[in-house]
Amino acid sequence: MKSKFLSTMICAVLLSANAFAHEYWFEPETFFPAPGQKTVVHLYVGDGLVKDREERSFQLAKTTMFQLFSASSQPANLKTSLVDEALPIYHFSADRPGNYLLAMERNWSYIKLESQKFEDYLREDGMDYIIAERARLGESAKEGRERYSRFIKSLLQVGDKRDETYKRMVGLKLEITPMENPYAKKVGDQLAFQVMFDGKPLAGKTAFADNRNGQTQKMTTDREGKITVKLDRSGLWLVRLVVMQRCTTDCNEADWESFWGAYSFGMK
């Protein structure tokens, strides 16, 4: 029994490590449904929007918040209306034209990585400041013990009417918000985003913009937490970043805590 339990725990850690190293994002079958048209919304995990892409179900125990926002009605609490382990995660439809914003917060998961793998991942995701802090603390050779949470948003365009739902701040701890309506843009335009952390602009942090048909763009937030993305391709776009800090409260053996933000939308 002990051997079986140990094997199960090892497998769980390995699976968690694999999932941890990837992005989560919402991807509807279409970002541009007609009024009354039904479209399935998937929650995917993967790298670069393509590599190792896997679909995730709705996990009630892991979901702190899941809501749908629009200009025509009060926010809809999707968490209370979905069945646990629903796959795909959501079926969307709306009768009124306009913008519709999905927002989800997923609570803590825990991970341990051996020191080199931990620092490789930190470097890949633009968190060299944590590598430097580990060196300052004499922890460079120590395994990475971390807890992480996710903050996921996605914008859909129903019909031709646009509104200001795109810029709605929904109170996520780490929140990515476009400064202009993505659906007022065309290929070749630029689109600015603002990143907020604990309700304040997040300056000096690395952010990325992925397109399934193009190259990943790497940027640094300015002192107002802003970045600018070149919309050089049609298709699915994902703007993302990770922020990490020392864990100090209710850490359950985690030394660090990270916050993963993602914002997806489409371009025709």
C-alpha positions in Angstrom: 0.0 0.0 0.0 2.8 2.4 0.8 4.5 1.7 -2.5 1.3 2.2 -4.4 0.6 5.5 -2.5 4.2 6.7 -3.2 3.9 5.9 -6.9 0.6 7.8 -7.1 2.1 10.9 -5.4 5.1 10.8 -7.7 2.8 10.6 -10.8 0.7 13.5 -9.4 3.8 15.7 -9.0 5.1 14.9 -12.5 1.7 15.6 -14.1 1.5 18.9 -12.1 5.0 19.9 -13.2 4.0 19.3 -16.8 0.8 21.3 -16.6 2.6 24.1 -14.6 5.1 24.8 -17.3 2.3 25.7 -19.8 -0.2 28.5 -20.5 -4.0 28.3 -19.9 -6.3 30.1 -22.3 -9.9 30.3 -23.5 -10.5 29.5 -27.1 -14.0 29.5 -28.5 -14.8 27.8 -31.8 -15.3 31.3 -33.1 -14.6 34.6 -31.6 -17.2 36.1 -33.9 -20.6 34.4 -33.4 -23.7 35.8 -34.8 -26.5 36.8 -32.4 -28.2 33.6 -31.2 -25.4 31.4 -32.6 -24.0 28.8 -30.2 -20.3 28.4 -29.9 -18.2 26.0 -27.7 -15.6 27.6 -25.5 -12.5 25.4 -24.7 -10.0 25.8 -22.0 -6.6 24.7 -23.3 -3.2 24.2 -21.7 -0.1 24.2 -23.9 2.9 26.1 -25.2 2.9 28.6 -28.0 -0.9 28.0 -28.6 0.1 24.7 -30.4 2.7 22.6 -28.7 1.3 20.0 -26.2 -2.2 21.6 -26.4 -4.6 19.7 -24.2 -8.2 20.5 -23.2 -9.2 21.0 -19.5 -12.6 20.6 -18.0 -14.4 22.9 -15.6 -13.0 22.2 -12.1 -15.3 23.5 -9.4 -12.9 23.0 -6.6 -10.1 24.9 -8.4 -12.3 27.7 -9.6 -12.6 30.8 -7.4 -14.5 32.9 -10.0 -15.9 32.3 -13.5 -18.1 35.1 -14.9 -19.5 36.5 -18.1 -19.6 40.3 -18.6 -21.5 42.3 -21.2 -22.9 45.8 -21.6 -26.5 44.5 -21.8 -26.8 42.7 -18.5 -25.4 42.1 -15.1 -22.4 39.8 -14.8 -23.4 36.1 -15.0 -22.0 33.8 -12.4 -21.0 30.8 -14.5 -19.5 28.9 -11.6 -23.0 28.2 -10.1 -24.5 27.1 -13.4 -21.9 24.6 -14.7 -21.5 20.9 -13.8 -18.2 19.9 -12.3 -15.9 18.4 -14.9 -17.9 19.9 -17.8 -16.0 19.4 -21.0 -15.8 21.6 -23.0 -15.8 24.1 -20.3 -18.6 26.4 -21.6 -21.3 26.7 -24.3 -21.7 30.4 -25.2 -24.5 32.2 -27.0 -25.9 35.7 -26.8 -29.0 37.2 -28.5 -27.8 40.8 -28.3 -24.9 42.1 -30.4 -21.8 43.5 -28.6 -18.7 42.4 -26.7 -18.7 39.6 -24.2 -15.9 39.1 -21.7 -15.2 35.8 -20.0 -13.1 35.9 -16.8 -11.9 33.1 -14.6 -9.7 32.9 -11.5 -8.2 29.5 -10.5 -6.9 29.0 -7.0 -3.6 27.7 -5.7 -1.8 24.6 -7.1 1.6 23.5 -5.7 4.8 22.4 -7.5 8.4 21.4 -6.7 11.1 21.5 -9.3 14.8 20.7 -9.0 16.9 23.8 -9.0 18.1 23.8 -12.6 14.7 23.1 -14.1 13.2 25.8 -11.9 15.7 28.4 -13.0 15.3 27.4 -16.6 11.6 28.0 -16.4 12.2 31.3 -14.6 14.5 32.5 -17.4 12.1 31.3 -20.1 9.2 33.3 -18.7 11.2 36.5 -18.1 11.6 36.2 -14.3 15.3 36.7 -14.0 14.6 38.9 -11.0 13.7 35.7 -9.1 16.9 34.1 -10.2 18.8 37.1 -8.8 16.8 37.0 -5.6 17.5 33.3 -5.1 21.2 34.0 -5.6 21.0 36.8 -3.0 19.4 34.5 -0.5 21.9 31.7 -1.2 19.1 29.5 -2.6 20.4 29.0 -6.2 21.0 25.3 -5.6 17.7 24.8 -3.7 14.7 23.2 -5.4 12.0 25.5 -6.5 8.9 25.2 -4.2 6.1 27.2 -5.6 2.4 27.8 -5.5 0.6 29.3 -8.5 -2.8 30.7 -9.5 -4.2 31.7 -12.9 -6.3 34.7 -14.1 -7.8 34.1 -17.6 -9.8 36.5 -19.7 -11.2 36.2 -23.3 -13.2 38.7 -25.4 -15.9 37.6 -28.0 -17.6 39.8 -30.6 -21.2 39.0 -31.2 -22.6 40.6 -34.4 -21.2 43.9 -35.7 -22.0 46.2 -32.7 -19.0 47.0 -30.5 -19.2 48.5 -26.9 -16.8 49.2 -24.0 -17.0 45.8 -22.3 -13.4 45.2 -23.6 -12.0 47.6 -21.1 -13.9 46.3 -18.1 -11.7 45.6 -15.0 -13.2 42.7 -13.1 -11.0 42.8 -10.0 -8.5 40.0 -10.7 -5.3 40.1 -8.7 -3.3 40.0 -12.0 -5.4 41.6 -14.8 -4.6 42.3 -18.4 -6.9 44.8 -20.2 -6.7 46.3 -23.7 -6.7 50.0 -23.9 -8.7 49.9 -27.2 -11.3 47.5 -28.5 -9.4 44.6 -30.2 -12.4 44.3 -32.6 -12.0 47.8 -33.9 -8.5 46.8 -35.1 -7.3 45.3 -38.4 -4.2 43.3 -39.2 -1.2 45.6 -39.2 -2.5 47.8 -36.4 -1.0 48.1 -32.9 -3.0 47.4 -29.7 -2.0 48.6 -26.2 -2.7 46.7 -23.0 -2.4 47.6 -19.4 -1.3 45.1 -16.7 -2.5 45.6 -13.2 -1.4 43.8 -10.1 -3.2 44.3 -6.8 -5.1 47.1 -8.4 -1.9 49.0 -9.4 0.0 49.3 -12.7 2.7 46.6 -12.9 5.9 48.1 -14.2 9.1 46.5 -15.4 7.8 42.9 -16.0 8.1 40.7 -19.1 5.0 40.0 -21.1 4.4 38.0 -24.3 2.0 38.0 -27.2 1.4 34.7 -29.1 -0.2 34.2 -32.4 -0.7 30.6 -33.7 0.4 31.7 -37.2 3.3 34.0 -36.2 6.2 34.6 -33.9 5.9 35.4 -30.2 6.4 39.0 -29.3 8.3 39.8 -26.0 7.8 43.1 -24.3 8.4 44.9 -20.9 5.7 46.8 -19.2 6.4 50.5 -18.8 5.9 52.5 -15.6 2.2 52.6 -16.2 2.0 48.8 -16.7 1.5 49.2 -20.5 2.7 47.2 -23.4 2.0 47.5 -27.2 1.3 44.5 -29.4 1.8 44.5 -33.2 -1.2 42.7 -34.6 0.7 41.4 -37.6 -1.4 38.2 -38.2 -5.0 37.2 -38.2 -6.3 34.3 -36.0 -6.0 33.7 -32.3 -4.0 36.0 -30.1 -2.9 35.4 -26.5 -1.3 38.1 -24.4 0.2 36.7 -21.2 2.7 37.1 -18.4 3.7 35.6 -15.1 4.6 37.5 -11.9 6.3 35.9 -9.0 7.1 36.9 -5.4 8.3 35.5 -2.1 5.5 33.6 -0.4 5.0 34.8 3.2 1.5 33.7 4.4 -0.2 30.3 4.5 2.4 29.0 2.1 2.1 25.2 2.9 5.9 24.8 2.3 6.0 26.9 -0.9 8.8 29.5 -0.9 7.5 31.4 -3.9 4.1 32.2 -5.3 3.3 33.1 -9.0 0.3 34.6 -10.7 -0.4 33.8 -14.4 -2.4 36.2 -16.5 -3.8 35.5 -20.0 -6.0 37.4 -22.4 -7.2 35.9 -25.6 -9.1 37.4 -28.6 -9.4 36.9 -32.4 -8.4 38.8 -35.5 -10.1 38.4 -38.8 
